[in-house]
Amino acid sequence: MTRRSIRLATVLAAACALAGAATAQAATATNGADAEGRHRAAAQHVLLISVDGLHQSDLAWYVAQHPHSALARLVGGGVQYTNAATTNPSDSFPGMIAQATGGGPGTTGVYYDDTYDASLLPAGTTTCAGVKPGVEVDLTENLDRNQHALDAGQGLTGLPGSILQMTGHPSNLLNPAKLPVDPKTCEPVYPHSYLQVNTIFEVARQAGLRTAWSDKHAAYEILGGPSGTGIQDLFTPEINSDATGYQTGADWTKDNKATQQYDGYKVQAVLNEIDGYDHSRTHKVGTPAIFGLNLQSVSTAQKLPTSDGATGGYTSKDVPGPLLTKSLEYVDGQIGALTAELRKKHLAQSTTVILSAKHGQSPTDPAALTRISDGPMLDGLNAAWKKLHPAAGDLVAHSVDDDAMLLWLNDRSEEATGFAKKFLLEQSGTGNDINGKPKAFTQGGLSEVYAGRAAAERFGVKPGDARVPDVFGTVQYGVVYTGGKGKIAEHGGTHADDLNVPLVISGAGAHGGKTLSAKVETKQIAPTILSLLGLDPKSLQAVRQEHTSVLPVH
């Protein structure tokens, strides 16, 4: 990628809906709503689990192979939506933000984890008068005070063993000098301030409910919403920090065993929260109403060619290979531990567990892989533009290319966006296949390109919107933009492998053993969580704007 400028038992589940509803009804028997205005709730707690990279096909394959597994019990104890799609672009940040807001990128304003805004000023600007706007908005590890440290620069001793002592307020670990600047206030724009709509965590807090979350970068403080106060306990060990005990200079994603160790820290944090403590197990605060985590082990097993002596990815279309199989077994074990803890603490009947993924991964057919180095193409685009316009600088202001192509241009005119589209579709060359052998490509690896007004319309925003990509390219199946041979899959694109993720709602408030094949979207998770907790889904701004509906759970 180039970036320029990652056991609820079936029998119990049937009782969960009744028990959860009975609890809520007892609390609201007088007038149907409590002091905070909540309506009858089916659940007191919602545990949201995102297994990044997981496809619906992976879940179906694993459950078929392991019918008595924790994942199989989760599916059997709830509603499974077999035709669910995540956001497009299918990246971690828009994918997770959709689950927390009910909205897609055009509404939330977040298109990727590394994006661009034509209205903000460059990071580090202190005197704003006269400064030309236009800046990269980076939501990755690059914002950390120390991106090489698992604690993002907090300064804990004894890492990684002490990581659970990491702060639950990671905004303090972001380097303000790396943040874009608001031209109106001349102050840094933190991720939560960049989000254009509120989140489920803010709505829950306004109702007096406790919230917590665990994720992979400090920049996930964005989920706290524009108020910055939606999540009371946010645990964000840095996944792209140096992995202690592994290859020197490698982060926690470069070895699948390391990724599993990393995921284990977040699982332990959630186990502590189930037990009624904060993530560090220091303070007794009560089990959150909304809490959860993302898991990365499946994602790295899909991307890495090999790790720990096992081949990554798939052996054939939708058939997991040995490394991915091990990772699915690991995830199954972690979900089993979480659901077992819910039962141990007598919370199973009052808790809804939601399983999904921020994104899928493409391709799931190794024979389709075509790795293309996008850098030379973008260099060529800039050179061709400057040849026609000698006084101009580079046309491309910022690009993000995984298995989609997003370009933001310095010249946003129809002439410039049309030129970029035409140039890219004229490119042909040689990439490499799953075995590293030469493989020809045409049309820059692209199947369709939306440029200028068409790109804005695709995302439902007005032309000239400060955040929307000027060029959005969907790739031919199997294309991954990367400069080497160290990656066999990516996400961000529009193919089924990118979009078709699992969605299971199990436990309190959910009908056991039900499968629905109708098309749904992961952004519907947000209003569904509020509905399960007896809160108004329309409290979410994105739900009102996009008319996002609650998922059918009965």
N, C-alpha and C positions, 0 to 999 in steps of 0.2 A: 504494500500500500504506500502510495506517495501522499504526503501531506505537506502542503506548502503554505507562505507569507511571512470493552472483552465478557404401629398397625392399628389404622382404625378398623376394627372387625366389622364385617357386614351386618351382623346381628345388632351390634351396638349402634351402627350408623342409622338403622331404621328407627331406633329409639331416640337418636340424637335430636331429630326434628321435633319430636313430641316433648322431650325434656327441655330443650332450649326454649321452645315456644311457651311451655308452661312457666318457666322461670320469668320470661319477659312479661307474660300475662299477669303473673302475680304482682309484678312491680308496677303495672300500669292499669290494674283492674278498676281503679276509681273513675278515670276519665279517658283512658286509652293513650295517655301521654304522660311522661314523667316531668320533673321540674325543668329539665333541659329541652323539653319539647320533643323527645324521642317517642316514636310510635312503637307498637309492639315489636319486639326483637326476637328473631329466631336464634340468635347467638349472642354470647357475651364476649367472645373473642374470635378473631379471624387471623389465622396463621397463613401467610402468603409465601409460597416457595417458588422461586424462579430458577429453573435449571437451564442455564444459558446454553444454547445450541441444540437442545433436545427437540426432536421432531415428534409429531404424533405417530409417525411410522416407527420410530425408535421405541416409544412407549408400548405400542401394540406388539412389536416384536418381542420385547422383554417380558411382557405379561404373558404372552403365549408360551414363551420358553420357561417361565417361572411363575406358574399359576398360584403359588402359595407365598409369593413375595410380598413385601410391604407395599410396593407399587400396585400389585394386583389387588391387595386388600383395599387400598385407597380408591382404586377405580371401582371395585365392586361395592364399596360403601357409599357411593355418591353418583353424581351425574357426570358423564363423560361427553364432551363436545368434540366430535371427531373431525370437524371441519372448521377449526378455529384458525384465524390469521392474526399475526402481529402487524405492527405498523410498517409503512413503506415511506422512507427507507427503513430497512430492518436492522437498525443498529441498537446497541445497548441503551443509550440514553433516550431516544424517542420511544423505544419499546417499553422501558420501565416507567417513563413519565406517563405514557398512555395508561398503564395499569393504575397509576396513582391519581390521574386527573380525569380520565374519560375522553381525552382528546388526542388527535393526531398532530403531526409536526406543524401544519399550517396554523393550527389554533394555539398550540403551546409555545410555538416559536423556536422549538429545538429540533433541528434536523439531523444532528449527528453528535458524536462526542467531541468532534473537532470541526468547528464550523466557522462562519464569517458573518460579520454585521457591518453593513455599509454606513450605519449611522453613528456608531461608537468610535471613540478615539483610541489610538494605540496604547497598549499597556505602558505604564511608567510616565504617562503625560501628567505634568503637574501645572503647567501654564497652558490653559486650553484655548484661549483666544487665537483664532487664525489657524488652528491645527486642522489639517484635512482629515475628515472621517474615513473610516474603513479599517477594520481590524479582525484578525483571527480571534475567535472565541473558543478557547481550549478548555475542555472539561475533563482532561485526562490527568495522569500522574504529574504532568509538567507543572501543574499549579501548586504542588506540595512544597512546603518549606524545604524538605529534603526528600526527593523522590527515590533516593536509594535506600531509605529507611522504612521498615515495615510499619512504623508508627508515624510515617509522613513527616518526621522532624520534631516530634514531641520531646524526644530526648530520654526515653525510657532506657533503663539499664536492664541487662539480662534478656534481651531479645534473642530469639523470637518467643521464648517461654513466658515472658512477662506481657505479651501483647494484649491480654484481656484487661490490663490496666490502662489501656489507651482511652483517651477522653471520649465521652459521648457527645462532644460538641466540636466536631472537626473543622468547623468554619475557622477556628483559631489556627488551624494548621495550613491554611491556604496563604500563599505569598501574595499580598496585595499588589506588589510591584509587577506581578504577572497577569493581573486582571485588566480587562478592557476598562476604559474610562467613560463615564457619562458626560457628554459635552455640556449638559445643563448644570450639573453640580460640580464637575471636575473631580468627582470621587470615583474610586474603583467600583465596578459592578460585580458583585458576588453572584455565584451561580443561582442562588435562590431568588435574587432580584431580577435575573434574566428571564425567569419563567413568567409567562404571560397570564397564567390562570392559577387558581388555587388547587389544593390537593386534598385527598381523603384524610391525610394526617391533620391538616388544619381544621377540617370540619369536625373531626373527632375531638380535637383539643377544645374547640369552641363548645362542645357538648360535655366537657369535663372528663373525657376518657383519656386513658394513658396510651402513648404511642412509642414504638421503637422500630428500628430497622438496622440491618447489617448489609453492607455492600463493599465494593472493591476499590473505590477511590474516595478521598475526602470531598471531592466535588459533588458527590451524591447528596451533599447537604441541600442540593437543589430540590429534593423531594420534600423538604420542609415547607416549600411553598414561598410565595412572595413575602409573607410575614417573617420568614426565617425561623419560626418558632413551632412549626408543626410536629417535628419529631423531637421528643424529649430525650431519647437515648439512641444516638446514631453511632454505630460501631463500623469503622471503615479502614481496616488494615489495608495497606497499599499493595495490591497484587503485582504491580510492576516494579517493586523494590527488589533489592538484591536478596536472593534466596539463600539464607544462611545454611551451610552444610551441603550445598550443591555446587555445581560448576561455577567457578569464579566469574563474576560479572553477569551471570544468568539470573533472570527474575523467576517468579513463582509459576510462570506460564510455560517455561521452556523445558520442564520435566514434569510429566503427569503425576509422578509420585509427590513432587513438591506442591503441585496444585491441590492434590488431595489433602496434604498436610495443612495448606493454607485454608481450604474449605472447612477443615476440622475446627479451626479457631472460631469461625462464624457459627458453626453448629453448636459449639460449646456455649457461645454467647446466648443463643436462642434457648438452649436447655436451661441456662441460668434464669432467663426471663420467664420461661414456663414455670419454674420453681418460685417465681414471685420476686426475684432480685433484679437489679440492673444487670447489664451485660457482664460487668466485672465481678459479679456476685459479692459486691461490697455493701450495697444498701438494699434493704427490704422495701420494695415499692409497689408490689402487686403485679400480677400478670397483665401485660398490655391488652387493650381491646383490639388494636391493630399492630401486628408485628410480623417479622419474617426476615428472609435473607435471599441472596442469590448464591448459586453454586456454579463453579467454573470448570470442574473436572471434566465434564462431558465435552465442553467446548475445546479445551486443549487436546483432548484425545481425538477429536475430529480434525484438528488442524495439523498436529505434529505428524510427520512422516513415520517416525519411530520414537519410542521412549521406553526406557527400562527394558530393552530387549524385545519389545512387542511392536508390531506394525500398527500405525494409527489409521483412522478413517474407516472406510467400508471395503469389504472384499468384493462386493458387487452391489448393484443398485439396492439401496436400503437395507443391506445386510451388514451389521456392525462387525468390524474386525476385532482381533484379540485385545488391543489396547482400549478401544471403545467399549467392548464388552466388560472389561475389568472396571472401567469408570462407571458404567451403568450399575454394576454390582455394588460399587462403592456408594453411589447416590442412593440406591435402594436401602443400603444399610443405615445411612444417615437419616433418611426419612423414617425408617423403622424406629430408630432411636428417638426421634422427635415425637412420633405418635405414641410410642410406648411411655414416654415421659408424661404426655397428656393424660393417659390412662392412669398412670401411677399417682398423679396429683388430682385425680377425679375431675379432670377438665374436659375429657373426651366428649361428654354429652352436651357441653356448652360451647364447644369450639368448632368452627368451620375451618377445614384445611383446603386451601386452593393451590393447585399445582399448575404451573404454566412455564413459559420461557420468554425472555425479552426478545429473542430472535432464534432462527434456525441456523443452518450452515449449508453452504452449497459448494461443490456438488456432492450428492450422496452416491453418485455413480463415478468411481475412480477413472473409468475409461473416458469420461467426458472432460476431464480436467485439461484446461489450456492456461498455462501461466504466461502472462504478458507483462513486460516491463513498460509501465505507462510513462515513466520519466522522459524517455526520448520522444514520445509522441507529444507531450506537453511542451518540451523544448522546441520541437518543430513547429507547433502551433504559435508559440510566441515569436519565433523567428519569421514565420510567414506573415504574421500580422505586422511586424516592424518593417518588413520589406515593403509592404504596401503603404505603411505610415511611418516614414523615417523618423519623425519627431516623437513617435509614441514609445512608451516603455512596454514592458511585458503585458500581454493581454490578460493572462491568468493571475488574479490576485491571490487565490487560494484554491486548493483542490483536495478532495478526499476520494480515493479510489480503492475500494476493496473488491466486491463483485457488483459494484455499480459505479458510476462516475458522476461526481458532483463538482461543478466548477462555479466559482464566483469570479467575475471579470472586473477589471479596472474600468473598462468601457462597457456600459450596460445597454448600449443602443441596439436596435434591431439589426443594424448592419453588423455589429460586432458579434452578437449572439448567433446570428445566421452564419457568419463566417466560421465561427468555432464549430458549429454543427456540421457544416459541409466538409471542413478540413478533417474532422475526426472520422467521418464515415468514408473518407477516401483512403484511409490508412490501411496498409496491409504489411505483413511481415512474418517473422518466425518467432514463436514462443517455445514452450516446452511442455511435455506431457507428464503424466504421473510418474514415469520412469526417468524424467529429465531429458528425454530425447526430443529433437526438434519437431515442432508442430506448427503448421502454417495457420495464420489467422487473416481475416478480412474485416473491413469496416471498423477497424480499431477494436475488434472484439465486441462491438455493440450491435444490438438488434434494433433499437429505437432511441432517438435523441429528442428530448423536449428542450426547446431553446426560447429564451426571452418570455414573451407573453404565454406561450404554451406551457412552459415550466411553472409559471405562476398559477395558471389555471389548473394545472395538475394537482397542486397542493391547496387549491381553494383560497388563494390570496390575490390581492391586486397586483398588477404589473408594477415593478419598481419597489415592491416590498423590500425593506432593508435586509431581511434575513434569508429570503428564498434563494436557492441556487439559480444562477443565470442559465446554466446548462445542467440537465439531468439525463444521464444516459443509462438505459437498461442494457445489460450485457447478454450475449449469446450464452446459452446454458453451458456451464462448465468453466467459463472464463473467470480467472482470478488475477487481479492486477498485483503483481509483486515482482521485485527485482531479482529474486533468486529462485532457489529450488527448495526452500525450507518450509513451505506452506502448501498444504494440499486441499484446503477449503477456506472459505471466508463467508462473511455475511454482509448485509447492507442492501442487497439487491431485491429483485421482484419475483424471482422464481419460487415455485412451490417449496423447494428445499429451504429457502430463506424465510418463508412466511408461515408455513403450516406447522404450527407448534401445538403441543398438547394443552388442553384446558380441562381440568377436573375439579369439581367442587364436591367435597366429601364431608360428612359429619353433620353438625347441627344445621338444621334448616334445609338439608338437601335430601332428595329422594334417592334411596339406595338402589344400586344396580341398574341405573337408567342410562341409555346411550341416545344422544341426539346428533343427527347428521346434518342439520341445517347449518348454513353459514353463520358464523358469529365472529366477533373480533375481540382481541384481548383488551381493548380499551373499555369493554363492557364490564371488566372486572371491577373497576372503580365504583360505578354506581351500585353494583351488586353487593360489594362489601358494605357500603353505607346502608343499603336496604336490609341486609342481614342483621346489622347492629341496631336497626330501628331508627336510623337517621334518614333524612330526606336526600335522595340522590340528586335532586335538582339544586342542592346547595353547592354543587360543583359547577363552576362557570362553563367549563368545556362541555359538560353534559347538556347544559341549556343551549349552547351555541351549536353543537353538532347533533342534538337530539339523540344522544347515546342512551340506549335502552338497557334495563336490568336484564340479566340472563335468567331464563326460566330454570328454576331449581327444584320444582315439585313434580 
